[in-house]
Amino acid sequence: MRTVAATAASRGFSELLDAVERGDTITITRGGHPIAVVSPAKRYTVGRLVGQLAELESLDPKFESDIADALALLTSEVKDPWAED
């Protein structure tokens, strides 16, 4: 993990973001003290979400119903609202 002073981070923000995009995690310091950590964003997929939900123990019945409805929307064919009939 790389450490960068806040002043240097602000001057080279674009390069800092390029490094993060490549997978680096960077700690930003001010006065020698860490104030932030910039790391790549996590990418989630519907499949991963479904898998994580399946690993959960029992859910509140209403919440479980809401999850099922949301998953049905994600996996169903959605009609284009702008298409002409």
Secondary structure by P-SEA (a helix, b strand, c coil): cccccaaaaaaaaaaaaaaaaabbbbbbbccccccbbbbccccccaaaaaaaaaacccccaaaaaaaaaaaaaaacccccccccc
